[in-house]
Amino acid sequence: MSRVALWVGGSVGERLAAEVVGSEDELVAQATTAREIMALISASGVDIVAVNADPTHLTLELIDACDIAGVRLIVMIHVDSDRRHALTLDFRETCRSDASWESMIELLRAPSFGGGNIPDLAFFDITSDAVPLLSGTATSRVASTSSEDSAAVVFASGETGVAPLVAPVVAPVIAVWGPTGAPGRTSVAINVAAELSQEGLAVLLMDADPYGGTIAPKLGLLDETPGFAAVCRLADQELLTRHELQRLAQLVDVGGVRDTPLWVLTGILRTDRWPELSAARVARVLEFCRGEFDVIIVDVGFNVERDEEISSDLFAPRRNAATLTVLGEADTIVAVTDSDVVGLARFLRTSSDVRELFVGTPIIAVANRVRSAVAGLAPRTHVRQTLERFGGLTDIMVIPFDDRAFDACTLRSEPLCTVTPQSAARIALRQLALRLAPGYASASQSPSRETRVSLSTLFARRRG
């Protein structure tokens, strides 16, 4: 049973209210103002909200509030101007005003992405009257798919001619960590994820930094709703599904051999929201996403201190819980350090804590911005010897300093592989990415693998 709030006026609202009351769901309220519906959502008093699609009812504030609270939002289309308004906001979970409540619930609960037969209901994609809205249509404001591509669902069996991939049943989690002082941790995470996505893998990039994520501004994702926090909230309520995940994730087009997008769950921008990233929530999200993607890249915070000893409440939320949980669940930890004397000193002091806390997890040390101006002659050798002698590290990769390339990425809000594909830094990061995801091959090399629906192929788009 779901708790339902309606903000639909007129005869349509009266009919829907009567249908909800006669169903298994509970009608919590029939709101008449934006303040009423927002109060219900923020108080976590509802599970489903249905509103009109006109500009008075459907706003970005309402959409963001529903995403943050993990509330399903259904939009009622009355006239063509409603459709255009919803399209302007890039909101796709819409239905005609004559749709019954039973049909809406049936679609919301239907298996997504080919998991079963999608019912032919009164829902439709706002980009095309002729194409039904399938449960699982991407809503990214960065790289959206056309209705033609959405209608042609591509399965990993290769029926559409797209070469499927050989992938593990459980996707590896790659945690990208670095000490305080901005060693370039986020840039490494973004570029590694983009490189793997260019290879045709379904890659999820998460921003789990509890001190304020920076993936969103770096990729030009201006949507203020933190996708990672919203997914954590849904996981805590046991409402996280594949459809909800793809609804909250944003897509970034990085090109590549199969033109597969990079999936991104943006992080919190306001640091006071860190309690939303509890250890239990983050663990549930990682467990769920392992079965939905080929590789998961997580950008975590710098702080790995445990505060149980100084806290009087053992059940209070921990500021570093998200970072510690991801590092504990990671299959590989990429530890990023700056190459100057200050960056190396910070890294050597803190990386020892990481090795002690997560014994047995492979750690790849990545020396970023390596240059002779701060490391002297033979900077690569100097940095390697420093990390080996004082840090006891043996698996070390070096990223050369390339300020022009990274400045161009910042200007265009894109990864290196799409801005400066021939830069030395990009080549080094590509080598790192391929090391982190070994064992992937074309399905033609392994025709007996079990058919698997991949999110990457579901949204593979053809270049005209």
C-alpha distance (Angstrom), angle and dihedral (degrees) to the residues before:
residue distance angle dihedral
M1 . . .
S2 3.80 . .
R3 3.78 129.0 .
V4 3.80 109.2 -123.3
A5 3.80 132.9 -162.2
L6 3.79 122.1 -171.6
W7 3.78 128.5 -156.3
V8 3.78 96.5 175.4
G9 3.78 118.9 121.3
G10 3.77 134.8 -154.6
S11 3.77 127.6 22.4
V12 3.81 92.0 -31.2
G13 3.79 90.7 59.2
E14 3.80 92.2 47.8
R15 3.81 91.8 49.6
L16 3.82 93.0 47.9
A17 3.80 91.7 47.7
A18 3.79 90.9 53.3
E19 3.82 91.3 47.8
V20 3.81 92.6 49.6
V21 3.81 91.5 49.4
G22 3.79 89.4 50.7
S23 3.80 92.7 49.9
E24 3.79 132.9 71.6
D25 3.79 90.3 -94.4
E26 3.80 126.9 92.3
L27 3.80 120.7 -120.6
V28 3.80 103.7 -140.9
A29 3.80 99.7 177.4
Q30 3.78 147.1 -19.5
A31 3.79 101.4 -137.1
T32 3.77 122.0 -153.3
T33 3.81 100.5 -173.8
A34 3.78 138.5 40.1
R35 3.81 90.1 -116.2
E36 3.81 91.6 58.6
I37 3.80 95.5 49.6
M38 3.81 93.4 43.9
A39 3.81 90.7 50.5
L40 3.80 90.8 53.0
I41 3.79 91.8 49.1
S42 3.80 96.0 46.5
A43 3.80 90.9 48.1
S44 3.83 90.2 54.7
G45 3.78 88.3 -123.0
V46 3.81 97.0 137.5
D47 3.79 140.2 46.5
I48 3.82 99.7 -165.0
V49 3.80 129.9 31.1
A50 3.81 124.4 -169.4
V51 3.81 119.2 -166.3
N52 3.78 140.4 164.2
A53 3.79 116.6 -93.8
D54 3.79 97.8 -129.4
P55 3.84 119.6 113.9
T56 3.80 92.1 -102.5
H57 3.79 92.9 60.3
L58 3.81 106.4 25.4
T59 3.80 110.6 60.5
L60 3.79 136.3 151.2
E61 3.79 88.7 -112.3
L62 3.80 90.4 58.1
I63 3.81 93.0 46.8
D64 3.81 92.1 48.6
A65 3.81 92.3 47.0
C66 3.81 90.8 52.9
D67 3.81 91.6 47.9
I68 3.80 92.3 50.3
A69 3.81 93.2 47.1
G70 3.81 94.8 42.5
V71 3.81 92.0 -118.7
R72 3.81 121.0 152.6
L73 3.79 111.3 -125.4
I74 3.82 121.9 -154.5
V75 3.80 119.2 -170.7
M76 3.81 123.5 -153.5
I77 3.81 116.8 -142.2
H78 3.82 114.2 -152.0
V79 3.81 104.5 160.7
D80 3.79 136.6 11.0
S81 3.80 92.3 -98.5
D82 3.82 87.6 62.3
R83 3.79 89.4 56.9
R84 3.79 91.7 50.8
H85 3.80 91.6 49.2
A86 3.79 92.0 50.7
L87 3.80 89.1 48.3
T88 3.79 90.0 52.3
L89 3.80 89.2 57.0
D90 3.82 90.2 42.0
F91 3.80 90.9 -124.9
R92 3.80 113.7 151.5
E93 3.80 108.7 174.0
T94 3.77 92.8 97.3
C95 3.78 135.3 140.7
R96 3.78 137.4 -172.6
S97 3.77 116.9 -97.8
D98 3.81 91.2 -113.7
A99 3.81 93.6 59.7
S100 3.79 114.2 119.6
W101 3.79 122.3 -124.9
E102 3.79 90.3 -120.1
S103 3.79 91.2 57.0
M104 3.81 92.0 48.9
I105 3.80 93.0 52.4
E106 3.81 91.2 44.7
L107 3.78 91.3 57.0
L108 3.80 94.6 43.1
R109 3.80 90.1 54.6
A110 3.80 96.8 40.2
P111 3.84 117.8 115.8
S112 3.77 109.1 -98.5
F113 3.81 133.9 -137.1
G114 3.77 98.2 22.6
G115 3.80 96.4 -44.1
G116 3.80 88.7 128.9
N117 3.78 143.1 -22.9
I118 3.78 110.9 -50.6
P119 3.81 109.1 -137.9
D120 3.78 118.0 -117.9
L121 3.79 99.8 -120.0
A122 3.76 138.7 156.1
F123 3.81 92.0 -85.9
F124 3.76 118.5 111.4
D125 3.78 140.4 -179.1
I126 3.79 109.1 -106.3
T127 3.80 90.2 -137.9
S128 3.79 92.8 63.7
D129 3.80 134.7 20.3
A130 3.80 90.7 -153.3
V131 3.81 97.7 55.0
P132 3.83 119.6 75.8
L133 3.77 116.4 -135.7
L134 3.77 105.7 -106.8
S135 3.76 118.0 -150.9
G136 3.78 97.4 -101.8
T137 3.79 109.2 41.1
A138 3.79 112.5 153.5
T139 3.80 117.2 -113.0
S140 3.79 101.0 -170.0
R141 3.79 119.1 149.7
V142 3.81 89.2 -153.4
A143 3.79 109.7 49.4
S144 3.79 114.5 6.9
T145 3.78 127.3 178.8
S146 3.76 126.8 -125.5
S147 3.78 122.2 -111.0
E148 3.79 89.2 -111.5
D149 3.79 91.5 57.7
S150 3.80 92.5 43.2
A151 3.78 91.9 53.5
A152 3.79 93.2 51.4
V153 3.78 100.1 69.8
V154 3.78 110.2 -161.9
F155 3.79 118.4 -148.2
A156 3.77 126.3 -160.4
S157 3.79 89.4 -112.7
G158 3.79 85.9 85.3
E159 3.80 96.8 -122.4
T160 3.79 92.4 144.5
G161 3.77 94.3 50.5
V162 3.80 95.9 -104.1
A163 3.80 108.4 133.0
P164 3.81 107.6 -120.1
L165 3.75 122.5 -141.5
V166 3.75 135.6 -118.3
A167 3.80 104.6 -123.5
P168 3.77 135.5 164.4
V169 3.77 118.1 -100.2
V170 3.81 88.8 -121.2
A171 3.79 114.9 44.3
P172 3.81 117.4 -131.7
V173 3.80 117.9 -113.5
I174 3.80 114.3 -137.1
A175 3.81 113.8 -164.0
V176 3.80 116.2 -158.3
W177 3.80 110.7 -156.8
G178 3.77 135.8 169.6
P179 3.81 137.1 166.7
T180 3.77 125.8 -102.9
G181 3.78 117.2 -71.1
A182 3.83 102.2 69.4
P183 3.82 100.6 -88.6
G184 3.81 90.8 174.4
R185 3.78 99.3 -91.2
T186 3.80 95.4 146.8
S187 3.80 93.2 46.5
V188 3.80 90.3 52.9
A189 3.82 91.9 48.4
I190 3.80 93.4 49.3
N191 3.77 95.3 47.0
V192 3.81 95.3 44.7
A193 3.81 89.6 51.0
A194 3.81 91.6 47.3
E195 3.80 92.4 50.2
L196 3.81 92.5 52.0
S197 3.79 90.6 46.1
Q198 3.79 89.6 52.9
E199 3.80 87.2 57.3
G200 3.80 88.3 62.4
L201 3.79 97.8 -102.1
A202 3.80 123.5 139.8
V203 3.80 98.5 -114.8
L204 3.79 126.5 -176.0
L205 3.80 117.3 -160.6
M206 3.82 113.6 -161.7
D207 3.80 127.8 -168.3
A208 3.81 104.7 -150.1
D209 3.82 98.2 160.9
P210 3.83 106.3 135.5
Y211 3.79 91.3 -163.0
G212 3.81 93.9 63.3
G213 3.79 126.6 -59.3
T214 3.79 123.9 -119.9
I215 3.80 102.8 -172.9
A216 3.81 92.3 94.4
P217 3.82 97.0 56.8
K218 3.80 91.8 40.1
L219 3.80 90.7 57.0
G220 3.79 94.9 38.6
L221 3.80 93.7 -111.7
L222 3.77 100.8 154.0
D223 3.80 96.4 177.4
E224 3.80 103.7 117.9
T225 3.80 94.0 -153.8
P226 3.83 107.9 104.3
G227 3.78 104.2 -134.1
F228 3.79 94.7 -163.7
A229 3.80 93.2 55.2
A230 3.82 91.1 47.4
V231 3.79 91.7 50.6
C232 3.81 90.1 48.8
R233 3.79 90.1 53.4
L234 3.81 91.7 50.9
A235 3.80 91.3 47.8
D236 3.79 90.0 52.2
Q237 3.82 89.1 54.6
E238 3.83 91.4 44.7
L239 3.81 89.0 -119.3
L240 3.79 98.6 115.2
T241 3.80 111.0 124.3
R242 3.78 134.9 162.7
H243 3.77 89.6 -101.4
E244 3.81 92.5 52.1
L245 3.79 91.0 47.5
Q246 3.78 94.1 53.7
R247 3.80 90.1 43.5
L248 3.80 92.4 57.6
A249 3.81 98.7 37.2
Q250 3.78 120.5 86.1
L251 3.78 123.6 -139.3
V252 3.79 125.5 -133.3
D253 3.78 119.7 -165.7
V254 3.81 110.5 -132.1
G255 3.80 98.6 160.9
G256 3.77 115.9 -139.4
V257 3.79 137.4 149.2
R258 3.81 94.4 -49.4
D259 3.81 98.2 24.8
T260 3.80 90.3 -122.7
P261 3.81 117.8 166.9
L262 3.77 126.1 -124.5
W263 3.80 112.6 -116.2
V264 3.81 114.4 -137.7
L265 3.81 131.8 -169.3
T266 3.78 104.0 -166.1
G267 3.79 121.5 -141.6
I268 3.77 135.5 -126.0
L269 3.79 114.5 -75.0
R270 3.81 95.3 -169.2
T271 3.78 109.9 67.3
D272 3.82 92.6 -150.2
R273 3.81 89.1 73.0
W274 3.81 94.4 69.6
P275 3.86 93.8 109.1
E276 3.82 87.5 71.2
L277 3.82 88.8 67.8
S278 3.79 99.1 68.9
A279 3.79 122.3 167.4
A280 3.81 94.3 -112.4
R281 3.81 93.0 49.7
V282 3.79 94.2 47.9
A283 3.82 91.7 47.8
R284 3.81 91.2 52.1
V285 3.81 91.8 49.3
L286 3.80 92.4 50.7
E287 3.79 91.8 47.6
F288 3.79 91.8 51.4
C289 3.80 96.0 44.2
R290 3.81 93.3 50.4
G291 3.79 88.0 72.4
E292 3.81 95.4 46.1
F293 3.80 104.2 50.5
D294 3.78 140.6 40.9
V295 3.81 96.3 -130.4
I296 3.80 133.2 9.2
I297 3.82 120.3 -154.5
V298 3.82 116.1 -168.2
D299 3.79 125.5 -168.2
V300 3.82 106.4 -152.9
G301 3.79 135.4 -172.9
F302 3.78 125.8 -89.8
N303 3.82 98.2 -120.7
V304 3.81 118.1 87.9
E305 3.80 97.7 168.5
R306 3.81 118.0 132.0
D307 3.80 114.0 -140.9
E308 3.79 101.1 -170.4
E309 3.79 91.6 107.6
I310 3.80 94.2 56.1
S311 3.81 96.9 40.4
S312 3.80 122.0 88.7
D313 3.82 92.2 -160.1
L314 3.78 111.9 66.7
F315 3.80 91.3 -169.7
A316 3.79 97.6 50.2
P317 3.82 117.0 114.1
R318 3.79 116.4 -94.0
R319 3.79 122.7 -133.3
N320 3.79 93.0 -141.5
A321 3.81 97.0 39.2
A322 3.81 94.7 108.5
T323 3.81 93.0 50.3
L324 3.79 94.4 46.3
T325 3.81 92.8 45.4
V326 3.80 93.7 51.7
L327 3.80 92.5 46.2
G328 3.80 89.8 48.9
E329 3.81 92.5 50.2
A330 3.81 95.3 42.1
D331 3.78 121.9 114.3
T332 3.81 89.9 -156.8
I333 3.80 132.3 14.3
V334 3.79 118.8 -147.8
A335 3.81 105.9 -157.0
V336 3.81 112.1 -161.8
T337 3.78 124.3 -157.7
D338 3.77 134.9 176.8
S339 3.79 115.1 -120.2
D340 3.79 100.3 -130.7
V341 3.81 122.4 93.9
V342 3.82 94.3 -100.4
G343 3.79 93.9 48.6
L344 3.79 93.0 46.9
A345 3.81 91.9 48.8
R346 3.79 92.3 51.6
F347 3.79 91.1 46.5
L348 3.81 95.2 49.3
R349 3.80 92.2 50.4
T350 3.80 95.4 48.5
S351 3.80 102.3 33.5
S352 3.79 90.1 64.2
D353 3.81 87.7 62.6
V354 3.79 90.4 51.8
R355 3.80 92.0 51.5
E356 3.80 91.7 48.6
L357 3.79 94.4 47.6
F358 3.81 96.6 45.7
V359 3.77 104.9 36.3
G360 3.77 112.4 179.0
T361 3.81 97.3 25.0
P362 3.82 111.3 117.8
I363 3.79 111.9 -115.5
I364 3.80 123.9 -159.3
A365 3.80 112.8 -164.6
V366 3.80 112.2 -145.5
A367 3.80 116.5 -163.7
N368 3.79 106.7 -155.5
R369 3.80 130.6 -159.5
V370 3.81 93.5 14.6
R371 3.82 110.7 -175.4
S372 3.76 139.2 149.8
A373 3.82 93.0 -120.9
V374 3.81 90.5 75.6
A375 3.82 103.0 17.4
G376 3.79 100.7 43.3
L377 3.78 126.9 -135.1
A378 3.80 116.6 -8.0
P379 3.83 91.4 13.7
R380 3.81 95.4 -175.8
T381 3.78 92.7 55.1
H382 3.79 92.2 43.2
V383 3.81 94.0 52.6
R384 3.80 92.9 44.5
Q385 3.79 92.6 50.5
T386 3.81 91.4 48.2
L387 3.81 92.9 52.3
E388 3.81 92.3 44.4
R389 3.80 96.3 46.7
F390 3.81 101.6 40.3
G391 3.80 100.9 24.4
G392 3.77 102.3 35.9
L393 3.79 89.4 -130.5
T394 3.77 120.9 148.8
D395 3.82 104.3 168.9
I396 3.79 101.4 73.4
M397 3.79 132.2 157.5
V398 3.78 125.8 -171.6
I399 3.81 127.4 -142.3
P400 3.82 111.4 -162.8
F401 3.78 120.6 -133.3
D402 3.80 111.5 -96.9
D403 3.79 108.9 162.2
R404 3.80 95.3 168.9
A405 3.78 92.6 55.3
F406 3.80 94.0 48.9
D407 3.80 91.8 44.0
A408 3.79 88.5 54.9
C409 3.81 89.4 50.8
T410 3.78 90.9 51.5
L411 3.79 91.6 48.8
R412 3.80 93.2 50.5
S413 3.83 97.4 32.4
E414 3.79 90.6 -129.3
P415 3.82 136.5 118.1
L416 3.80 123.3 -99.6
C417 3.80 94.1 -103.5
T418 3.81 91.8 66.6
V419 3.81 98.6 36.0
T420 3.82 107.5 37.0
P421 3.81 107.5 6.1
Q422 3.81 92.9 169.3
S423 3.80 97.2 52.1
A424 3.79 118.6 120.1
A425 3.81 92.0 -124.9
R426 3.79 91.3 53.7
I427 3.80 92.5 50.9
A428 3.81 91.1 51.2
L429 3.80 92.5 47.7
R430 3.78 90.6 49.4
Q431 3.80 89.9 54.4
L432 3.80 89.1 51.3
A433 3.81 91.9 49.4
L434 3.79 93.7 51.1
R435 3.80 89.7 50.3
L436 3.79 90.9 54.6
A437 3.81 96.3 53.9
P438 3.80 108.3 39.2
G439 3.78 123.4 161.8
Y440 3.80 99.3 47.1
A441 3.79 115.2 133.0
S442 3.77 140.9 156.0
A443 3.78 115.1 -76.7
S444 3.79 87.5 -122.9
Q445 3.81 86.5 73.7
S446 3.80 90.8 53.6
P447 3.81 109.0 30.1
S448 3.80 93.4 166.1
R449 3.81 96.3 63.8
E450 3.77 117.0 121.9
T451 3.79 114.1 -94.9
R452 3.78 109.2 -104.4
V453 3.79 130.1 -176.5
S454 3.79 107.5 -129.4
L455 3.78 123.6 -160.9
S456 3.78 88.9 -142.0
T457 3.80 93.8 60.4
L458 3.78 92.7 41.2
F459 3.77 89.3 64.8
A460 3.80 100.0 31.0
R461 3.76 106.5 136.4
R462 3.76 128.1 -154.2
R463 3.76 118.6 -126.5
G464 3.75 110.8 -131.7
